[in-house]
């Protein structure tokens, strides 16, 4: 069996006119029966452009950051680039992302 714990909050601040600057720190720990725990640490800068369309906000996000993976006394690390897109929906004071 495998157990996984993952925590990757997305913290963002609207800067100006639909442009948001975000930060995504994270940790993921994976443990399988009979093996050592693998722990991944990451931190990504996430600039986002939001398009306002009523209560729905289509968005485009760029990710640039650093990741490190540790298992026992071994580790590997590197830089990463990525992106995502989706829709944020405003429901009262809560924002839900799809």
N, C-alpha and C positions, 0 to 999 in steps of 0.2 A: 504494500500500500504506500501511497505518497501523500504527504501533508504539505500544503502550501499556504503561507501567510504573505499577503502583499498589501502595502500601504503606499499609495502614490497620489497625494492630494495635488490639486491644480489650484494655484493661488494667482489671481489675476486682478489687475487694476486698469480701469478704462483711462486712457491718456487723453485722447481727443478724437472726436468724430468717428466712432466705430473702431478705432485702433486700441487694442488692449495689449498690455505687456504682462506675460505670465511667467511663473516659475513652477516647475514640477520636480520636487525632491521625492525620492522614493527608496523603499527597501522591500525586497522579496526574499523570503527564506523558504527553501524546498528541502524536505527530508524524505528519503525513501527507506523502506525496511532494509537493513543491512548495509547502508552506505552513510557517508558523512553528510552533514548539512551543507547545502550550497547557499550562500548569501550574496545577493546582488544589491549594490548601492548605485543610485543614479541621481543626477541633477541636470535638468534641462531648462534652458531659457526658451520661452514659447511666445513669440509675438503673434498676435491674432488680429485678423481683420473681420469685423462683424458687419453684416448688411442688415439694416433694420427693415423689416417687412411686417408691420403690425406687432403682434406678440411673439412672432417667430423671428429668429435671427440666424440665417445661414452664416457659417463662418469658415474661414480658411486659416489654418494654423501651421506655422513652421516650427520645427523642433531642432535645437542645436545644444549638445551637451556632452556629458562625461558619464561613463559607466564603469563599474568595477565589480568583478565576480570573485568570490573567495570560497575555497573548499579546503578545509584543514589548513595546512601551511602553504598551499598553492594559491596563486591569484593571477588574474589577467585583467587588463583594463584598456580603455580606449575611448575615442571620441565618436560621436554619432550625429547624423543628420537625419531628419525625417519630416513628416508632415501629416496632417489629418484634415478632414473636412466633416461637417455635420450641421445640425440645426439645434440651436438653443431656444427653448420655449419658456416664456415668463408666465408663471402661475402664482399670482399674488406677489409675495416678496421672494419666492423661491424660483431659481432658474434651473431647468432640467435640460440635459444635453442628450441628444440622440446621435 
